[in-house]
Amino acid sequence: MRDRRLTPASLAVAVASAVFTAGAGCGGDAYDPLATAAARAGHPGNPEASIPPMCYATTAGGANGCWTCHTTGIGPNTLADHDLQREYSFSDAARRNPWTHLLEDLSAAAARTSDAEILEYIREDNYAPLRKALAARPDYPGYVPDLDLEAGFDDEGFARDGSGFRAVRYKPFPGSFWPTNGSAGDVFLRLPAAFREDASGAPSREVYKLNLALLEAAIASPSPLPRAGEARPAEAPAGREVEPVSEVLAGFDLDGDGAIAASVTRIRRLPARYAGGAAGVPVRAWIYPRGTELLHSVRYLDPDRPALLAARMKELRYARKVDEPDDWAIARAYEREAEEKEEGRPPFHAGAPEVGLRNAFGWQIQAFIEDERGRLRLQTAEEHRACMGCHGAVGVTVDHTFSLARKVPGAAGWRHQDLRGMPDVPQAGHAEPEVLTYLRRARGADDYRGNAEMLARFFPGGALDEAEVRRGAPGGDRDLAYLVAPSRERALLLDKAYRALVRAQRFEAGRDVVLGPAAGILRVVEGESTGLAEAERVYLDGRAHLAW
């Protein structure tokens, strides 16, 4: 792998166009994954593209899907943005809904594609050709995908290619991110080389597993765990279940039992620093260390694959923690964001498509999306801005991310994404299962209440069948896959509808699909109030963390 570190100097590097030949599954003719972004350079587009389409959902009858994101922040995330449940707090430029694809009927376009055709399409690999094309571009300063998906993962979720990536199995965020609403996804995590080495600099899987367990405990614990040097609480915290790791390597009593053991599976106390080659890096609750990388693919739905993940990607998203601001800097960044909003200024993100955009909290994000032939291409500046809304100033996030905070605890969460066998556990601080809570509050299975299949299954006669939903909760006879996976017919229809969007290449009008025009979405935001405060349906308890 070439060193592709994202530096401020990289921002000035221009994209030189060149022609390359795609590999199998991408048409076999000229393929330049950078051409579209280069052609659209200098086109400002929608300055408010970071406002996601879900924020234009109607709240008729007290339907509230907003609570999942807009809530009271925790820890270093001091943002309390639950007022966004109460009002459409948009600038004048954002009041007309730009996500017009959700207002269109794509059924006719989808009908022109047969089942056999769409299955052939989604089973083609468009990831390997992207890797090949970008690896041949010495002038390209951004991320070159270096995870070999074809080589796969071992029994512990580590990439067999030696890249250092590890698969994360996590509970999808509720609503639009469920497979029944259009896409499946997976996530891979990598820590810097020092975290993968012992104190002498030699590669060590055991040290890496320990550091990943420390990160898991720091990020995914609903309450901050006490650190070395801090007074022990009167009652020992439940802590975080992790895969077996060595307290001897940590040099620290992780489970708080007063002894140093060769193997423990629960972390109740955090050391001051990581282990091995990363012994100089502080462990911070709900903060990733500098150099952390997250790779996330958004895929078509393959109804014949148990985990629903098709070979073809809709998008490939990459995030790198290039800076680690302290708590003061994080708080100041939230203040600046609030000031900009009060002054009516759209969000500003440093960077460019060729290296990604950077948020105010140290994350640099870069993404690829399909071109009209289904080949992955670099997203334009406007398309990148659409990624920044969920990974910027949002109350629910944990260091502006979602997946690791929602990881299945311990060894079961270090493998490729699969919803089968995963229970519908509650959010942290909740008593009821998360899917059930969402369906109650949103009064549907998506923000627009347009998922007819889920409405028929779980809202027979218009009333929520709570007993049926509870079958996927802990102790029930089903699982999360039963609750949020689409039927074969729906999966293929969603695939076909999205393929129509790809052919049109108008992602500035949206990249989410619904089957038929969304009725529960505003074309223009006329007033301020959502009506949820008047209906007494504002909730301050949304959490990314889960009560496993």
C-alpha positions in Angstrom: 0.0 0.0 0.0 1.3 3.4 -0.9 1.3 6.0 1.9 -1.9 8.0 1.2 -2.0 10.2 4.3 -4.4 13.1 4.0 -2.5 16.3 4.7 -3.4 19.9 4.2 -0.9 20.0 1.3 -2.9 17.3 -0.4 -5.9 19.7 -0.7 -4.2 21.6 -3.5 -3.4 18.6 -5.6 -5.4 18.8 -8.9 -6.9 15.7 -10.5 -5.3 14.8 -13.8 -7.7 12.9 -16.0 -6.6 9.6 -17.6 -8.3 6.6 -19.1 -8.2 3.1 -17.6 -9.9 -0.1 -18.5 -12.3 -1.5 -15.9 -12.1 -5.1 -14.8 -14.8 -7.8 -15.0 -18.3 -6.6 -14.2 -17.9 -3.0 -15.1 -18.5 -3.0 -18.8 -14.9 -3.4 -20.0 -14.5 0.0 -21.7 -13.0 3.3 -20.6 -13.2 3.8 -16.9 -11.8 6.8 -15.0 -13.3 6.9 -11.4 -12.1 10.5 -10.9 -13.6 12.0 -14.1 -17.0 13.0 -12.8 -15.6 14.8 -9.7 -13.1 16.6 -11.9 -15.8 17.6 -14.4 -18.0 19.0 -11.6 -15.1 20.9 -9.9 -16.1 24.5 -9.2 -19.9 23.8 -9.3 -21.1 24.8 -5.9 -24.4 22.9 -6.1 -26.6 22.8 -3.1 -24.9 24.5 -0.1 -27.3 22.7 2.3 -26.8 19.2 0.9 -25.8 18.1 4.4 -29.5 18.2 5.5 -30.6 14.6 4.9 -34.0 13.9 3.3 -35.4 12.5 6.6 -35.4 16.0 8.0 -38.2 16.9 5.5 -40.5 14.2 6.8 -43.9 15.2 7.8 -44.9 14.7 11.4 -48.7 14.4 10.8 -50.5 12.8 13.7 -47.5 13.1 16.0 -45.3 10.7 13.9 -41.7 11.3 15.2 -38.7 9.7 13.6 -36.5 12.7 14.4 -35.8 11.5 18.0 -33.3 8.9 16.8 -30.8 11.5 15.8 -31.8 14.7 17.5 -31.4 14.3 21.2 -29.3 15.2 24.2 -25.6 14.6 23.6 -23.4 12.7 26.0 -19.8 13.0 27.1 -17.6 15.1 24.7 -20.6 15.5 22.4 -22.2 18.3 24.3 -24.8 19.0 21.6 -28.4 19.0 22.7 -30.3 19.3 19.4 -33.7 17.9 20.4 -35.2 21.3 19.5 -35.0 20.0 15.9 -37.8 17.7 16.9 -39.9 20.7 17.6 -39.2 22.9 14.6 -38.0 22.8 11.0 -34.9 25.0 11.7 -33.9 25.6 8.1 -32.3 28.4 6.3 -34.3 30.1 3.5 -32.1 28.2 1.0 -33.1 24.9 2.5 -36.8 25.3 2.7 -37.5 23.9 -0.7 -36.9 20.1 -0.5 -34.1 19.3 -2.9 -34.5 15.5 -2.6 -37.1 15.3 -5.4 -36.4 11.6 -6.2 -38.5 10.7 -3.2 -41.4 12.5 -4.8 -41.2 10.5 -8.0 -42.8 7.2 -8.9 -39.9 4.9 -10.0 -42.2 1.9 -10.5 -42.3 2.2 -14.3 -38.6 2.5 -14.6 -38.1 -0.4 -12.2 -40.6 -2.6 -14.1 -38.4 -2.3 -17.2 -35.8 -4.4 -15.4 -36.4 -8.2 -15.1 -35.6 -10.2 -12.0 -32.9 -12.1 -13.8 -31.3 -8.8 -15.1 -31.1 -7.2 -11.7 -29.8 -10.3 -10.0 -27.0 -10.5 -12.6 -26.3 -6.8 -12.1 -26.1 -6.9 -8.3 -23.9 -10.0 -8.3 -21.1 -8.3 -10.3 -18.1 -6.9 -8.4 -17.5 -3.2 -8.9 -15.1 -2.9 -5.9 -12.1 -4.7 -7.3 -12.1 -2.6 -10.5 -12.1 0.6 -8.4 -9.0 -0.7 -6.5 -7.2 -1.5 -9.7 -8.0 1.8 -11.3 -7.0 4.0 -8.3 -3.8 2.0 -7.7 -2.7 3.0 -11.2 -3.0 6.7 -10.4 0.2 8.1 -8.9 -1.3 11.6 -9.1 -4.3 10.7 -7.0 -3.8 11.8 -3.3 -6.9 10.3 -1.7 -7.7 6.9 -0.3 -7.0 3.9 -2.4 -9.1 0.9 -1.1 -6.5 -1.5 0.3 -8.9 -4.1 1.8 -9.0 -7.2 -0.3 -12.6 -8.4 0.1 -12.1 -11.4 -2.1 -9.4 -12.7 0.3 -12.1 -12.6 3.0 -11.8 -12.7 6.8 -10.6 -15.3 9.2 -12.7 -16.8 12.1 -11.8 -13.7 14.3 -12.9 -11.2 11.7 -9.4 -10.1 10.7 -8.8 -9.4 7.0 -6.7 -12.3 5.5 -4.8 -9.8 3.3 -2.8 -8.5 6.3 -4.2 -5.0 5.9 -5.1 -4.7 9.5 -8.8 -4.2 8.9 -11.3 -6.1 11.1 -15.0 -6.6 10.4 -17.5 -5.1 12.8 -20.9 -6.8 13.3 -23.3 -4.1 14.5 -27.0 -3.3 14.9 -28.1 -1.0 12.1 -29.3 2.4 13.1 -33.2 2.5 13.2 -35.4 3.6 10.3 -33.9 4.4 7.0 -30.8 2.3 7.6 -32.7 -1.0 7.9 -32.5 -3.3 4.9 -36.2 -3.2 4.4 -35.8 0.4 3.4 -33.3 -0.2 0.6 -29.7 -1.1 1.4 -27.5 -3.5 3.3 -24.1 -2.3 4.7 -21.0 -3.5 6.4 -18.2 -1.8 8.3 -14.5 -2.5 8.8 -12.2 -0.9 11.4 -8.4 -0.4 11.4 -6.2 1.2 14.0 -2.7 2.6 13.2 0.3 0.3 13.0 1.5 1.1 16.5 -1.7 -0.4 17.9 -0.9 -3.6 16.1 2.6 -4.0 17.5 4.1 -4.9 20.8 6.5 -2.6 22.7 9.5 -3.8 20.5 7.7 -2.9 17.3 6.9 -6.5 16.3 3.5 -7.3 14.9 1.2 -8.8 17.6 -2.3 -10.0 17.1 -2.8 -10.3 20.9 -1.8 -6.7 21.4 -4.1 -5.6 18.6 -7.0 -7.5 20.0 -6.3 -5.9 23.4 -6.3 -2.4 21.9 -9.4 -3.1 19.9 -11.1 -4.3 23.1 -10.0 -1.1 24.9 -11.5 1.0 22.1 -14.7 -1.1 22.1 -15.0 -0.5 25.9 -14.3 3.2 25.5 -16.7 3.8 22.6 -19.5 1.3 23.1 -20.0 1.5 26.9 -23.2 3.4 27.6 -21.6 5.0 30.7 -18.0 6.2 30.9 -15.9 3.6 32.6 -13.5 4.7 35.4 -9.9 5.1 34.3 -6.6 4.5 36.0 -6.0 6.9 38.8 -9.7 7.8 39.2 -11.6 6.8 42.4 -13.4 3.5 42.1 -17.2 4.0 42.2 -19.0 2.6 45.2 -20.7 0.0 43.0 -18.6 -1.6 40.3 -19.9 -0.8 36.8 -21.3 -3.6 34.7 -18.6 -2.8 32.1 -18.3 -4.0 28.6 -18.2 -7.7 27.4 -15.1 -8.1 25.2 -13.4 -11.0 23.5 -10.8 -12.7 25.7 -7.8 -10.4 26.2 -4.7 -10.4 28.5 -4.5 -8.2 31.6 -0.8 -9.1 31.6 -0.3 -7.4 28.3 -2.3 -4.4 29.5 -0.4 -4.3 32.8 -3.7 -3.3 34.4 -6.6 -4.9 36.2 -9.3 -4.4 33.5 -12.2 -6.3 35.2 -11.6 -4.8 38.7 -11.3 -8.0 40.5 -8.0 -7.1 42.2 -5.9 -9.5 40.1 -4.0 -9.5 36.9 -5.2 -12.5 34.8 -4.0 -14.0 31.5 -7.5 -13.8 30.1 -10.6 -11.7 30.9 -13.8 -11.1 29.0 -15.1 -8.0 30.7 -13.7 -4.5 31.0 -14.9 -2.5 34.0 -11.9 -0.1 34.3 -9.9 1.5 31.5 -6.1 2.0 31.7 -4.8 5.5 31.1 -3.2 4.4 27.8 -3.4 1.8 25.1 -0.9 -1.1 25.0 2.2 -2.2 23.1 3.4 0.2 20.5 0.5 2.6 21.3 1.5 2.9 25.0 1.8 6.6 24.6 -1.7 7.1 23.4 -4.4 8.1 26.0 -7.6 6.1 26.2 -10.5 8.6 26.1 -14.1 7.7 26.7 -16.2 8.0 23.6 -13.3 9.3 21.5 -11.3 7.4 18.8 -7.5 7.8 18.7 -5.9 9.7 15.8 -5.3 7.5 12.8 -8.4 5.3 13.2 -9.9 4.3 9.9 -13.5 3.2 9.1 -14.5 1.6 5.8 -18.2 1.3 5.1 -19.9 -0.2 2.0 -23.5 0.4 1.1 -24.8 -2.5 -1.0 -27.7 -3.7 -3.0 -29.9 -6.3 -1.4 -29.3 -9.9 -2.6 -32.3 -11.9 -1.3 -30.5 -15.1 -1.9 -27.6 -14.3 0.4 -28.3 -15.0 4.1 -26.8 -11.6 5.1 -28.5 -9.8 2.1 -25.2 -8.2 1.1 -24.9 -8.1 -2.6 -21.5 -8.1 -4.3 -22.2 -4.8 -6.0 -21.7 -1.7 -3.9 -23.9 1.4 -4.2 -21.4 3.4 -2.3 -18.0 3.0 -0.6 -17.3 5.4 2.3 -14.0 5.9 4.1 -13.3 7.9 7.2 -10.0 8.6 8.8 -9.4 10.4 12.2 -6.8 12.8 11.1 -6.9 15.0 14.2 -7.9 14.3 17.8 -9.2 17.6 19.3 -9.4 17.9 23.1 -12.6 18.4 25.0 -12.3 22.2 24.9 -11.7 22.2 21.1 -14.7 19.9 20.6 -17.0 22.2 22.7 -15.7 25.2 20.8 -16.5 23.5 17.5 -20.1 23.0 18.6 -20.3 26.7 19.5 -19.0 27.8 16.1 -21.5 25.5 14.4 -24.3 27.1 16.4 -23.0 30.6 15.6 -22.9 29.8 11.9 -26.4 28.5 11.9 -27.7 31.5 13.9 -26.1 33.8 11.3 -27.7 31.8 8.4 -24.4 30.5 7.0 -24.4 27.0 5.5 -21.9 24.5 7.0 -18.3 24.8 5.7 -16.1 21.7 5.3 -12.5 22.0 4.4 -11.2 19.7 1.7 -12.0 18.5 -1.8 -13.4 15.3 -3.4 -9.8 14.1 -4.2 -9.0 13.8 -0.5 -12.4 14.1 1.2 -14.0 16.7 3.3 -13.1 17.3 6.9 -15.5 18.0 9.7 -14.6 20.2 12.8 -14.0 17.1 15.0 -11.0 15.6 13.2 -12.6 13.2 10.7 -11.8 13.3 7.0 -14.5 11.6 4.9 -14.3 10.4 1.3 -16.8 8.5 -0.7 -17.4 6.8 -4.0 -20.8 6.1 -5.7 -21.9 4.4 -8.9 -21.6 5.9 -12.3 -24.2 5.3 -15.0 -22.7 1.9 -15.8 -22.5 0.8 -12.2 -18.8 1.5 -11.8 -17.7 3.2 -8.6 -16.6 6.8 -9.1 -15.4 9.5 -6.8 -18.3 11.6 -5.4 -18.5 15.2 -6.3 -18.2 18.0 -3.8 -21.9 18.3 -3.5 -22.4 14.6 -3.1 -19.7 14.6 -0.4 -21.5 17.3 1.5 -24.5 15.0 1.7 -22.3 12.6 3.8 -21.3 15.3 6.3 -24.7 16.0 7.8 -24.9 12.7 9.8 -21.2 12.9 10.7 -21.1 16.5 11.9 -23.0 18.2 14.7 -25.7 15.6 15.6 -26.7 14.9 19.1 -26.9 11.1 19.0 -23.4 10.3 17.6 -20.5 8.9 19.5 -17.4 10.8 18.2 -19.5 11.5 15.1 -19.9 7.9 14.2 -22.5 5.2 14.7 -21.3 1.6 14.1 -18.8 0.7 16.8 -21.1 2.2 19.5 -23.7 -0.3 18.3 -21.3 -3.3 17.9 -22.4 -6.7 19.1 -20.4 -7.2 22.3 -17.3 -9.4 22.5 -16.1 -11.9 20.0 -19.5 -12.3 18.3 -19.2 -8.7 17.1 -15.9 -9.2 15.4 -17.1 -10.7 12.1 -18.7 -9.7 8.9 -22.1 -8.1 9.2 -25.1 -10.5 9.6 -28.4 -9.7 11.3 -29.3 -13.3 11.8 -29.3 -14.3 15.5 -29.0 -10.7 16.6 -31.7 -9.7 19.1 -33.6 -6.4 19.1 -32.2 -5.1 22.3 -33.2 -1.7 23.7 -31.3 1.5 23.5 -29.3 2.4 26.5 -31.6 3.7 29.3 -34.7 2.2 27.6 -36.8 -0.8 28.8 -38.4 -1.6 25.5 -36.8 -3.1 22.4 -35.4 -0.5 19.9 -37.4 -1.6 16.9 -40.6 -1.6 18.9 -39.8 1.9 20.3 -39.1 3.2 16.8 -42.3 1.8 15.3 -44.4 3.3 18.1 -42.9 6.7 17.8 -42.5 7.0 14.0 -45.8 5.2 13.5 -44.2 3.4 10.6 -41.1 1.6 9.5 -39.4 4.7 7.9 -39.6 8.4 8.4 -42.1 8.8 5.6 -44.4 5.9 6.7 -44.3 4.6 3.2 -43.0 1.1 3.7 -46.2 -0.8 2.8 -44.7 -4.2 3.5 -43.8 -3.3 7.1 -47.1 -1.6 7.7 -48.9 -4.7 6.5 -46.8 -7.0 8.7 -46.7 -4.9 11.9 -49.6 -2.5 11.7 -52.5 -4.7 10.7 -55.7 -2.6 10.5 -53.6 0.5 11.3 -52.7 -0.6 14.9 -49.2 -1.7 15.9 -49.0 -5.5 16.7 -46.6 -5.2 19.6 -46.6 -8.9 20.3 -45.4 -9.7 16.8 -42.6 -7.2 17.1 -41.5 -8.5 20.4 -40.7 -11.9 18.8 -37.4 -10.4 17.7 -36.5 -9.1 21.2 -34.3 -11.0 23.7 -36.2 -14.1 24.7 -38.4 -14.1 21.6 -38.4 -16.9 19.0 -37.1 -14.6 16.1 -34.4 -12.1 15.6 -33.6 -8.7 14.1 -33.4 -10.2 10.6 -37.0 -11.3 10.9 -38.0 -7.7 11.8 -36.2 -5.6 9.3 -35.3 -7.7 6.3 -37.5 -7.3 3.2 -39.2 -10.0 1.3 -37.6 -11.2 -1.9 -40.1 -9.3 -4.0 -39.5 -6.1 -2.1 -35.7 -6.5 -2.1 -35.6 -6.8 -5.9 -38.0 -3.9 -6.4 -35.8 -1.7 -4.3 -32.8 -2.8 -6.3 -34.5 -2.0 -9.6 -35.6 1.4 -8.4 -32.2 2.3 -7.2 -30.7 1.2 -10.5 -33.0 3.7 -12.2 -31.4 6.4 -10.1 -28.0 5.3 -11.0 -28.8 5.5 -14.7 -30.1 9.0 -14.3 -27.0 10.2 -12.3 -28.9 12.9 -10.5 -27.8 12.1 -7.0 -28.2 15.8 -6.2 -31.9 15.0 -6.1 -31.4 12.1 -3.7 -30.0 8.6 -3.4 -32.7 7.0 -1.2 -35.5 5.1 -2.9 -39.1 4.5 -2.0 -41.5 2.3 -3.9 -43.9 5.0 -5.2 -43.9 8.7 -4.3 -43.3 9.3 -0.6 -46.5 10.8 0.8 -45.0 11.6 4.2 -42.5 14.2 3.0 -42.7 18.0 2.5 -42.1 19.6 -0.8 -41.7 23.0 0.8 -41.2 23.8 4.5 -43.7 26.6 5.1 -43.8 27.0 8.9 -41.4 26.5 11.8 -43.3 24.1 14.1 -43.3 20.4 13.5 -46.4 20.0 15.8 -44.6 17.4 17.9 -44.3 19.7 21.0 -48.0 20.4 20.9 -48.7 16.7 20.6 -46.4 16.0 23.5 -44.3 13.6 21.4 -40.8 15.0 21.8 -38.3 12.6 23.2 -35.0 13.3 24.8 -33.8 9.7 25.3 -32.4 8.8 21.9 -29.1 7.0 22.2 -26.7 5.3 19.8 -25.6 3.0 22.6 -27.5 -0.2 23.3 -28.4 -2.2 26.4 -27.1 -5.6 25.4 
